[in-house]
């Protein structure tokens, strides 16, 4: 079988099985920086990173990395490196593109900020990049889709914002995109799944629970199912495979929250999961590493530095849409092996391939088996995104790089 338009060719192979997981939170090593609120957090490979924020005494610019393999924290270069005086801040925004992190905006001693910095974990070094295109602000949202980063919303000196921008690291250029279509707001959550971004909750003077999907290819926003928890601000979110997890925050009952909910874009539905293992809080950071989610720091009346791991559970009715997929090698020049791990042994998957702009190249039915060879064929070198679906449910999404 092969895609039309000289795309990928698949050869079928053997079946493997997945292991069970738990709907539980497990305490990990405490964050070793000062306890703080309104920091940023992100993950690159098997390391998580937490930095910036406010610790009752000062705005911070220091950063720490956490290794999933040994559960140890270590101090790394702070934003700006040795010349970072005046760059301390909280309520910044971040995203990761091609294994490099981008951190910017926020509030510090310079009040609202619009500078942006790139962190290279290999060199442990920060490089200043183009300033954020919008006004200086705090409490914005950010995420990445493919080779681009996105940031917007927040609060500037003139009030709440709903503008939204795309950053291209290759060109070091910001471009205005379609405004967020609902009310301007701050302290919302944002994340991406596959070729789409999602923004919801937040504070526009009234705490919100609406959610919206951003399609960068069409430059459009589409309303999605409202968040099923109470309306809130200062929540946090992470993504495991093609499922988002949103929780904590400060809600319209004037309480800090520890509830957590998972969102499936395939069914546009929310389901409550186990409550966060720490105290109810707002302004925590969250990220995922592999099949686990992580939440830490924040404010519950006190600054916090505890750090927790979430392991998702697969309910019986959810076994079909939960799979594990690996591609090796990736990037690849001529061929790679894509392996699906799933105990259900689904008969027919559908593979959907998209280019970097979100344009679908062609669907393909993958029959019976769970492992196959991808041969590049005539497709151009570049970054592509794929979705594996079953009965119109997205089981997994990922990135393919040809060179």
N, C-alpha and C positions, 0 to 999 in steps of 0.2 A: 504494500500500500504506500502511497505517497501523496503529499499535498500537491494540489494544482499550483501553478506558477513556480515550479521548480523549488519547492520547499523541502521539508524533511521527509526521510524514508524510515519506516519502523520495521524491525524484525523482532518477533515475539520470543519470549524465553520462559523462565521459571517463576514460581510463586513463593513468597516468603510471608511470615506472620508477624504481627505487632504485639508488643507487650502491654499489659494493663497499666493504667496510671490511676492516681488518686485525686479526689477533689479536696485537697488539703493545702494548708499553709504551714511552712516549716521555717522557724527562725534560723537565720544565718548569722555570720559574724557581723557585729555592729559596725556601721560606718565609722571610720577612724578619724575623720575630720570633726570639727566642732558640730554639735547638734544644731540643726538649722531648718529653715523653712524656705519655700519658693526657690529651690535650686533647680538645676536641669539634670536630666539623666538620659543616657543613651547606651547602646551596646554596639561593639564591633568584634566580630568573631566570638571567642569565648570569654571576652572581658566586658564588664559593665563599667560605666563611668558616672560619677556624680561630682558636681562642682557648682560654683557660684552660690547664691542664696544669701540669707541673713541669719545671724546667730545670736541675736539679742544685743550684741555690742556693735557689730560692723557688717556692712555689705562685704561679701567675699568674692575672691577671684580664684581661690585655690581649687584644685581638682585632685581626685583620687580614683584609682582604678581597682576593680575587684575581679579576681580570677575565679571562674566557676569551677575549675578543676581542683583548686586547693583551698577555696573559701578564704582567701587572704586579700586584704586591702594594702595598697601602697600609694604613697603620695607621688604625683607626677607634676609636670610643669603646669603652672597656673595660666589662665587665659592671658595672652600677651607676653608670656615668658618672662625673661629677666627685666624687660622694659615695660612691664604691665601696670605701672603705677597709675591709679585713677580708673582702672578698668573693672573694679569690683562692682557687683550688681546683684539684684535678685529679679525675679519675674522675667527672666530672659526666655528665649525660644531656641530650639535646636532641631537639627535633623542630620541624617547620615547619608552620604552619597559615595559609592565606590570606596568603602572602608575608610572614609575620612569624615570627621564630624564638623559641623558648622554651627556656631553659637553666636547669638547676637541680640540686639535690642535689650530691654530691661530698664530697671531703675537703679541708680547709684548715686554717688555724691554729685555727679554731673546732672542729676535728676533724670529725665528720660533720655534714652540712648538709642542710636541707630547704627552703631558700628557692628561689623560682622567679622568673625575670625574662624579660620580653618585649623583643625587639629589633626596632625598626622601621628598616629600611635606608633608607627615604626621609628620615626625620628624623635618622638616625644617633643614635638615642636609646634608652636602656633604661628600662623601667618595671617596677617590682616588681608581681607578681601574687600570687594566693593561694599560700601555702606548699603544697608537696607534701603530700598527705593522709596518706601513710604516714610511718613513722619516718624520721628523718635517716639518710642512708646514702651509700655510695659504690658504684661498680661496677654501677649499675643499667642497664637497657636502655630505649630509647624509640623511638617512631615515631609517625607520624600516619596517620589514615585519615579522609579527607573533612575535616570541620570540627572534628575532635576530635584531641587528642593522647593518647598512652598511655605510661605509665612504670611500671616495677616491677622486682622481684627486687633483687639487690644484697646488701650487707653492712652491718648496723647494729651498735650497741654490744652487742646481744644475740646476734648471729650472722647466719647467712645467711637470706635472705628469699625467699619465692615469691609474695608478694602483688602485686596488679596493679591499676592505677587509670587512670581516664579523666578527661581535663581538657577542659572546655568553655570556650573563650576568651570566647564571647559572654556567658556567665553568670559567668565567672571562678570556676568551681566544679569541684572534684574529686569523683569518685564511685568507690566501690570496685567492681571487677569480679571475675569469677571468678578465683581464684588460678591461677597457672601450675601445671599438674597434676603435673609431675615434681618432682624434688628441688629444694629451695631452692638458689640459687647466685648467684655474682657473675661479672662479666666475660664474660657471654654476648654474642651479637650479636642485634640485632633490626632488622627492616625491614618494609615493607608493600608489597603488590602489589595494586592494585585495592581491593577492599573487605575484604581480609583482612590480618592481621598475622602475622609469623613470628618465632619466638624459638628459638635453639638454641645449642649448644656451651656453654662456661663451666666454672666450677670449683665443685664442691660438696665439695671435699676430694679428689675424683677428677676428672680432666679428662674432659669429656663431648663426645659427638658427636651426641646426639639432637636432633631438630627438631620443632617443634609449630606448628600453624596456629591463629590466634585469629580467631574470627568475632564481631565486635561485635554484630551483629544478634541472634544466638542466645546471646551471652555464653558461648561454649563454646570449648574447646581440642580439637584433633584431632591425633593423632600423624601425622607425615609421615616420608618416607624419611630415614634418618640421613645426616648430613653424610658425604661419601665420603672426606674427608681424615682424618688422624689426629685423635683427640680432643684438644681444645685450649681454652685460654682466651685472652682479649685479642686475638681476631681482629678484623677489620673487614669491612664490607659496604656495597655500593651496589647500586642498581637501575637498569637501563636498559630502557625499555619495560616488558615484563612478565617480565623475567628478572633474577634476583638473582645477585650475584657476591660470594663470601665467600672470604677468604684471610688470609694471614699469621697471627701469633699465636705462642703458646708451647705446645708439645705434650707428650704423655705420654712422649716419648723424651728430654725435657728439652732440647729444641732450639728455637731460634727458627725460624720457618717463612717461606718466600716462595712457597709453592704457592697457586694460586687455582683456585676451582671455581665453575661456574655452575649455578644451580638453576632448573628450569622447573616452576612449579606445575601446568601443564597435564598434564605427564607424571609429576609427582612424582619427578624424577630429577636426579642430579648428573652433571656432565661436567667433567673437568679442562681448564683452559685454560692459556695461557702463564703461566709463573711471574712474579711481581711483579718489576719491573725493578730495584728497589733491593735493599739487603741484607735477608736474613731478619730479621724483627723482630716485636715485640709492641706493643700499645697505640698503633698508628697510627690516624689518622682517615681516613675515606672518605666520598665523596659523589659524585653524578653531576650533570652539566650537559648537558642535551640527550642526544646519543647517545654521550657519553664518560663514563668513570668516572675518579675521581681518588683517589689515596692518597698520604699524606705524613706526616711527623714520625714519632714512635715511639721505641722503645728496642731496641737489639741488643747491649747491653753498653756502648753509648754513646748519648747523646741524638742524635736525628736531626732535620734540617730540610729534607731533600730532598723533592721533590714530583713525582709521576708521573701521566701520563695513559694510560688504557687505551682502545684502540679495538677493539671486538669484531669477530669474523669471522663470516660466515655460511657454514657448511659446506653442501655440496650438499643433504644430507638435512634441513637446517634452514631452507631458503629459505622454505618455506610458513609456519612460525610466526613469521617475522621481517618485520614491516612497519613503515612509518612512517605516522603518522596526524596530521593537523592539523585543527583546527576554527577557523573564523573567520566572524564575530566570536564571542568567548566571554569574557564573558557576552553573551547576546543576548536581545532582546525578542520578536521574531516569527519570525526564521529565521536560519540559519547554514549554511555549506557545510562538510561533512566530507569531507576528501580522504584517500584511502589511496594510499600509494606502495609498489609491490611489483612487482618484475620478473617474477614468476611468473604474473601475471594470473589469479588464482584465480577460478573461476566463481561460487561461492556462498559468501558469508560469512554468519555469524549474528551479529546485533547483540543484546546483552542489556543492558537498562537496569535500574538499581537506584536506589532512593531513598537518602537519607542514612543510613538505618538498615540498609542492606544488603538490603532487601526487593526481590525481583525484580518489576518492573512487567509486562513482557511481552517475549518474544523476537520477532525479526523477521528473515526471510531477506532479504539484500541480494543481488540477482542480477546477475551478469555484469560490472558496471561498478565503477569505483574512486572515483567522486566523486558526491556527491548532496547535495541540499538538505534540511536539517532544518527543518521548520515546527513551531512550538511546539504548535499546536492548543490543547487545553484543559488542558494540564498546568500545575500551580501554580508560582509563582515559587519558586526555591530551588536547591539543589545536588543534582546527580544524578551517578551513575557509570555508565559503560558498559564493556562488554567486546565485542571483536570476535573471534569464534572461527571456526575451520575444522576440521571433523572432530573436534570436542570439544577442540581445542587453543586456548588463549588466545593470540591473535596480538598483541593490544594492549588496554590498559585506560586509561581517562582520565576526566576530569571535565567535565561540562556544567553551566553555570550559566544559569538563566533568571531574568529580572527583570521 
